[in-house]
């Protein structure tokens, strides 16, 4: 069996974004204090979508032009940080846990 660790114990999951961008994490924590769990989940989903879109834009520019524009690089880094920060806050609000992830059976219905 593989041992499971708490998300807070995994290097780079919770402590990375706090070290890289503490102001963003503090801002999101303040915002989350006034949000319901559903709103926090929606913000996390939106941040993940934006990070994915920015990553695709950067990858497309690199494939087409050999390098990405400065705007694409900055957008990609910002939205990655934003998704990581919202993920941290969602975890702090106990919106997900390893048990709920492992309970998912793969069905979409």
C-alpha positions as CSV (number, residue, x, y, z in Angstrom):
1,X,0.0,0.0,0.0
2,X,1.1,3.5,-0.6
3,X,1.1,5.8,2.4
4,X,-1.1,8.9,2.0
5,X,0.1,12.3,3.3
6,X,-1.9,15.3,4.3
7,X,-1.9,18.0,1.5
8,X,-0.1,20.3,3.9
9,X,2.7,17.9,4.2
10,X,3.3,17.5,0.5
11,X,6.2,19.8,-0.7
12,X,5.0,22.5,-3.0
13,X,1.3,22.1,-2.6
14,X,0.5,24.5,0.2
15,X,3.8,26.1,1.2
16,X,5.0,26.9,-2.3
17,X,2.5,29.5,-3.2
18,X,2.7,31.1,0.3
19,X,6.5,31.5,-0.2
20,X,6.2,32.7,-3.8
21,X,3.3,35.1,-3.5
22,X,2.2,35.7,0.1
23,X,0.3,38.9,-0.8
24,X,-1.9,37.0,-3.3
25,X,-2.6,34.3,-0.7
26,X,-3.5,36.8,1.9
27,X,-5.8,38.7,-0.5
28,X,-7.6,35.4,-1.4
29,X,-7.9,34.4,2.2
30,X,-9.6,37.7,3.0
31,X,-12.0,37.3,0.0
32,X,-12.8,33.7,1.0
33,X,-13.8,34.7,4.5
34,X,-17.0,36.3,2.9
35,X,-17.7,33.5,0.5
36,X,-19.8,30.3,0.8
37,X,-18.1,27.0,0.1
38,X,-19.9,26.9,-3.3
39,X,-18.5,30.3,-4.2
40,X,-15.0,29.3,-3.1
41,X,-15.3,26.2,-5.3
42,X,-16.5,28.3,-8.2
43,X,-13.6,30.7,-7.8
44,X,-11.2,27.7,-7.7
45,X,-12.8,26.2,-10.9
46,X,-12.5,29.6,-12.6
47,X,-8.9,30.0,-11.6
48,X,-8.1,26.5,-12.9
49,X,-9.8,27.2,-16.2
50,X,-7.9,30.5,-16.6
51,X,-4.6,28.8,-15.8
52,X,-5.4,26.1,-18.4
53,X,-6.3,28.6,-21.0
54,X,-3.1,30.7,-20.3
55,X,-1.0,27.5,-20.5
56,X,-2.5,26.6,-23.9
57,X,-2.0,30.1,-25.2
58,X,1.7,30.0,-24.1
59,X,2.2,26.5,-25.6
60,X,0.5,27.6,-28.9
61,X,2.7,30.7,-29.2
62,X,5.8,28.6,-28.5
63,X,4.8,26.1,-31.1
64,X,4.0,28.7,-33.7
65,X,6.7,31.3,-33.1
66,X,9.4,29.4,-31.3
67,X,8.9,31.5,-28.1
68,X,5.9,32.9,-26.2
69,X,5.2,36.6,-25.9
70,X,5.9,38.3,-22.7
71,X,2.2,38.7,-22.1
72,X,1.6,35.0,-22.5
73,X,4.4,34.1,-20.1
74,X,3.2,36.6,-17.5
75,X,-0.4,35.5,-17.9
76,X,0.5,31.9,-17.5
77,X,2.6,32.5,-14.4
78,X,-0.1,34.7,-12.8
79,X,-3.0,32.3,-13.4
80,X,-0.9,29.3,-12.2
81,X,-0.3,31.2,-9.0
82,X,-3.9,32.2,-8.7
83,X,-5.1,28.6,-9.1
84,X,-2.5,27.4,-6.6
85,X,-3.7,30.1,-4.1
86,X,-7.4,29.2,-4.5
87,X,-6.5,25.6,-4.2
88,X,-4.7,26.3,-0.9
89,X,-7.7,28.3,0.4
90,X,-10.2,25.6,-0.7
91,X,-8.1,23.1,1.3
92,X,-8.0,25.3,4.3
93,X,-11.8,25.5,4.2
94,X,-11.9,21.7,3.9
95,X,-13.7,21.7,0.6
96,X,-11.8,18.6,-0.5
97,X,-9.9,15.9,1.2
98,X,-8.0,12.8,0.1
99,X,-10.9,10.7,1.2
100,X,-13.3,12.5,-1.3
101,X,-10.8,12.2,-4.1
102,X,-10.3,8.5,-3.4
103,X,-14.0,7.9,-3.1
104,X,-14.6,9.1,-6.7
105,X,-15.4,6.0,-8.8
106,X,-14.7,7.6,-12.2
107,X,-18.3,7.8,-13.3
108,X,-19.7,11.1,-14.6
109,X,-23.3,10.3,-14.0
